[in-house]
């Protein structure tokens, strides 16, 4: 039987499972480094005559016993239609038998695993005394990040900026009411950047929203929001060059991350500068932060193995609780 999980099912299963999601994503990165999982860089399938791109994000994991593909549609034109710019669905097969184990809506899988990866990276790379969290961008991913990072450090305040002030005010209100953190809306991205100990950029920007001159020694930055397109980035070249870089996957970053590809094309970076993966740091095979003054930057493009890890967790949670719908695809 194949498990079908819609968005409501996924929300019900993961809403109180933040720690379990983070543990699953961390283990997936460790498994990749240990050679127990495969994660090819996804090809970009362009829709002729439009700006739409489709990315089949594939992975296979021996410990998880799954092979998955998340088909991501990145459709900027959807914004004019009042629709999400990104949509996706996950197909999971048994790695042993090839049976279709599950089909899932991809929106919340992506949101939860992205925030979890940021939390894992921040725990590994940020200074222990980091207390001020900055969020640039006010969409659903911002609240998910604030929630995921809640236990990573003892935050004294959350600083927010977004292009739409009303959305920023709404985020401040939710962070205060739902998470019990002091939150404040600031005037611009520079003000947030200069005041934050840990900064998360969560915008679909094509042009940089953070300048390297604004960064200060000891900061940790999570560059999260730019879509997997080589001409989009949130941090400018000066900022990337100033930082110690850690990526989720070198192969994926090398093909999809404007954060590193634009400085690489300019001659400001070499491939060796972004060869360190999160799993290398977690497994102690490469340094992350080497001093209190390092500026560390986690370049989070997002990878299919993270989707696989959360899919495995969802299948297990749904099996235990009876959630979701089960159908026989071969009937």
Secondary structure, DSSP 4 states (H G I P E B T S, - for coil): -EEEE-HHHHHHHHTT-HHHHHHHHHHHHHHHHTTSEE-PPPPEEE-TTSS-EEEEEEEEETTTTEEEEEEEEE-GGGGGGTS-SEEEEEEEEETTT--EEEEEESHHHHHHHHHHHHHHHHHHHS-TT--EEEEE--SHHHHHHHHHTTTTS--SEEEEE-SSHHHHHHHHHHHHHHH---EEE-SSHHHHHHH-SEEEE----SS-SB-GGG--TT-EEEE--S-S-TT--SB-HHHHHHSEEEES-HHHHHHH-HHHHHHHHHTS--GGGG--BHHHHHTTSS-S--STT--EEEE----HHHHHHHHHHHHHHHHHHT-SEEE-TT-
